[in-house]
């Protein structure tokens, strides 16, 4: 009877969270490769620009927002960043990057990728209720893992005989990455 309850819990949690598991897995894979490509959005236009940029100490959010307007960007300002000799200004649907020495740069206009951007938004959401739902999801994933490990009765493929070795190998790899990468 105990075995049936464990299997039932494992099955029902798996069914309940299948959509979120797939969504988080896919968006996690895409986020892992965000330095190679940005799956959340795609570029629709790139314009070359030349702008007069003041000294780094004079660059503020207000300046960056105003510069965007002067360059024809009518969009919601998000942030600005000085990095590696470049001014990067981020808007909701546009990015501006300008070389501080030459004043040369570009404006990139983009559109959010349907479905993918929504999945990634879920992955990055930090609202209070979503955090608690995420905590419940995390606890449920732990339950799915534990019930999956113990639901196979004693025998050749049980956790006691075989599963612990695979679980240990699965733990060693992330630990090695944490230690050496």
C-alpha positions as CSV (number, residue, x, y, z in Angstrom):
1,X,0.0,0.0,0.0
2,X,2.8,2.4,0.8
3,X,4.4,1.8,-2.6
4,X,1.0,2.8,-4.3
5,X,0.9,6.1,-2.3
6,X,4.5,7.0,-3.3
7,X,3.7,6.2,-7.0
8,X,0.5,8.2,-6.8
9,X,2.2,11.2,-5.3
10,X,5.0,11.0,-7.9
11,X,2.5,10.7,-10.7
12,X,0.1,13.4,-9.6
13,X,2.9,16.0,-8.9
14,X,4.4,15.1,-12.3
15,X,1.1,15.7,-14.0
16,X,0.3,18.9,-12.1
17,X,3.7,20.5,-12.9
18,X,4.4,19.1,-16.3
19,X,3.8,22.4,-18.1
20,X,6.0,24.4,-15.6
21,X,8.7,21.8,-15.7
22,X,8.9,21.9,-19.5
23,X,8.6,25.7,-19.6
24,X,11.4,26.2,-17.0
25,X,13.6,23.6,-18.7
26,X,13.3,25.2,-22.1
27,X,13.7,28.8,-20.8
28,X,16.7,27.6,-18.6
29,X,18.4,26.1,-21.7
30,X,17.8,29.3,-23.6
31,X,19.1,31.4,-20.7
32,X,22.2,29.3,-20.5
33,X,23.1,30.4,-24.1
34,X,22.1,34.0,-23.8
35,X,25.7,35.1,-24.6
36,X,25.5,33.4,-28.0
37,X,22.0,34.5,-29.0
38,X,19.1,36.3,-27.3
39,X,16.1,34.0,-27.8
40,X,13.8,36.3,-25.9
41,X,13.8,38.9,-28.6
42,X,14.8,39.3,-32.3
43,X,16.2,42.3,-34.1
44,X,13.9,44.0,-36.7
45,X,16.2,47.0,-37.5
46,X,19.7,48.3,-36.9
47,X,20.6,51.9,-37.6
48,X,24.1,53.4,-37.5
49,X,24.5,56.6,-35.5
50,X,27.0,59.2,-34.5
51,X,26.5,61.0,-31.2
52,X,28.4,63.5,-29.1
53,X,28.9,61.8,-25.7
54,X,30.1,63.7,-22.6
55,X,32.7,62.5,-20.1
56,X,31.8,59.3,-18.3
57,X,31.2,61.1,-15.1
58,X,28.5,63.2,-16.8
59,X,26.5,60.3,-18.1
60,X,23.4,59.8,-15.9
61,X,20.0,58.1,-16.4
62,X,18.4,61.4,-17.3
63,X,21.2,62.1,-19.9
64,X,20.8,58.6,-21.4
65,X,17.0,58.9,-21.7
66,X,17.3,62.4,-23.3
67,X,19.9,61.1,-25.7
68,X,17.6,58.3,-26.8
69,X,14.8,60.8,-27.5
70,X,17.3,63.0,-29.5
71,X,18.2,59.9,-31.5
72,X,14.5,59.2,-32.3
73,X,13.9,56.5,-29.8
74,X,10.3,57.0,-28.4
75,X,10.3,54.1,-26.0
76,X,10.3,53.4,-22.2
77,X,13.7,53.9,-20.8
78,X,15.0,51.0,-18.7
79,X,18.7,51.6,-17.8
80,X,22.1,52.8,-19.0
81,X,25.5,51.3,-18.4
82,X,29.1,52.3,-19.1
83,X,31.2,49.3,-19.9
84,X,34.5,48.7,-21.6
85,X,34.5,52.2,-23.3
86,X,30.9,52.0,-24.5
87,X,27.7,53.6,-23.4
88,X,24.8,51.1,-23.5
89,X,21.3,52.4,-23.2
90,X,18.4,49.9,-22.8
91,X,14.8,50.7,-23.7
92,X,11.9,48.4,-23.8
93,X,12.1,47.8,-27.5
94,X,15.4,49.4,-28.4
95,X,19.1,49.2,-27.4
96,X,21.7,51.9,-28.1
97,X,25.4,51.3,-28.0
98,X,27.9,54.1,-28.5
99,X,31.7,54.0,-28.5
100,X,32.7,56.8,-26.1
101,X,35.9,57.7,-28.0
102,X,34.5,57.9,-31.5
103,X,30.8,58.6,-30.8
104,X,29.9,56.0,-33.4
105,X,27.3,53.4,-32.5
106,X,24.0,51.8,-33.4
107,X,20.4,51.6,-32.4
108,X,18.9,48.1,-32.5
109,X,15.2,47.7,-32.6
110,X,13.7,44.4,-31.5
111,X,10.5,42.5,-30.9
112,X,9.9,40.0,-28.2
113,X,9.7,36.4,-29.4
114,X,6.2,35.0,-28.9
115,X,5.9,32.2,-26.4
116,X,9.6,32.1,-25.7
117,X,9.7,35.6,-24.1
118,X,6.7,34.6,-21.9
119,X,8.4,31.4,-20.7
120,X,11.6,33.4,-19.9
121,X,9.5,36.1,-18.1
122,X,8.1,33.3,-15.9
123,X,11.7,32.1,-15.2
124,X,12.8,35.6,-14.2
125,X,9.6,36.8,-12.3
126,X,10.2,38.1,-8.8
127,X,6.7,39.1,-7.6
128,X,5.9,37.9,-4.1
129,X,3.2,35.5,-4.9
130,X,5.3,33.9,-7.8
131,X,8.2,33.5,-5.4
132,X,6.0,31.5,-3.1
133,X,4.6,29.4,-5.9
134,X,8.2,28.8,-7.1
135,X,9.1,27.6,-3.6
136,X,6.2,25.2,-3.6
137,X,7.3,24.1,-7.1
138,X,10.8,23.5,-5.8
139,X,9.6,21.5,-2.9
140,X,7.4,19.5,-5.3
141,X,10.4,18.8,-7.6
142,X,12.3,17.5,-4.5
143,X,9.3,15.3,-3.8
144,X,9.2,14.1,-7.4
145,X,12.9,13.2,-7.2
146,X,12.6,11.4,-3.9
147,X,9.4,9.5,-4.8
148,X,11.0,8.6,-8.1
149,X,14.0,7.2,-6.4
150,X,12.1,5.1,-3.9
151,X,9.1,3.9,-5.8
152,X,11.0,1.0,-7.5
153,X,10.7,-1.9,-5.1
154,X,13.8,-3.9,-4.0
155,X,15.5,-5.6,-6.8
156,X,18.2,-5.2,-9.5
157,X,17.1,-1.6,-10.5
158,X,16.1,-0.3,-7.0
159,X,17.7,2.8,-5.4
160,X,19.4,0.6,-2.9
161,X,21.1,-1.6,-5.5
162,X,21.6,0.8,-8.4
163,X,20.0,4.1,-8.1
164,X,22.3,5.5,-5.4
165,X,25.3,5.1,-7.7
166,X,23.6,7.1,-10.4
167,X,22.4,9.8,-7.9
168,X,25.9,10.1,-6.6
169,X,27.3,10.5,-10.1
170,X,24.6,13.1,-10.8
171,X,25.7,15.1,-7.7
172,X,29.4,14.8,-8.4
173,X,29.2,16.6,-11.7
174,X,27.7,19.9,-10.5
175,X,30.0,19.8,-7.4
176,X,33.0,19.5,-9.7
177,X,31.7,22.4,-11.8
178,X,31.2,24.5,-8.7
179,X,34.8,23.7,-7.5
180,X,36.7,24.1,-10.8
181,X,34.8,26.4,-13.1
